């Protein structure tokens, strides 16, 4: 299963887009990897950064994936995106029940923030702010 990360992307999109508060705040602007050029703000970005597989048995593996998940806004102040970033963290902290979540052919076992993320950019005269975190998502094949 080489494309298992696409299932995690699908799950993250579903978690965020199915939450009325997040969806209404960003107007559906929830993107994997990068936002389209000309996007309006605020928005949510998530990106797979890397991971490692651990073989459990001869045929099964368990994967630890690291994702950068963040709220993004225009301006030089974090105030406008703080509530959105907080909401994303709460959602991710509650998104995986004890028995896991099955997305097509994988079972997500856990999702935990490992460290916070904060950044400010200034490009072509436009300030952009980012708030979120690095999340470890653990999963394995569901069959």
Buried (B, 14 or more C-beta within 10 A) or exposed (E): BEEBBBBBBBBBBBBBBEBEEBBEBBEEBBBBEEBEEEBEBBBBBBBBEEBEEEEEEEEEBBBBBBBBBBBBBBBEEBEBBBBBBEBBBEBBEEBBEEEBBBBEEBBBBBBEBEEEBEEEEEEEEEEBBBBBBBBBBBBBBBE
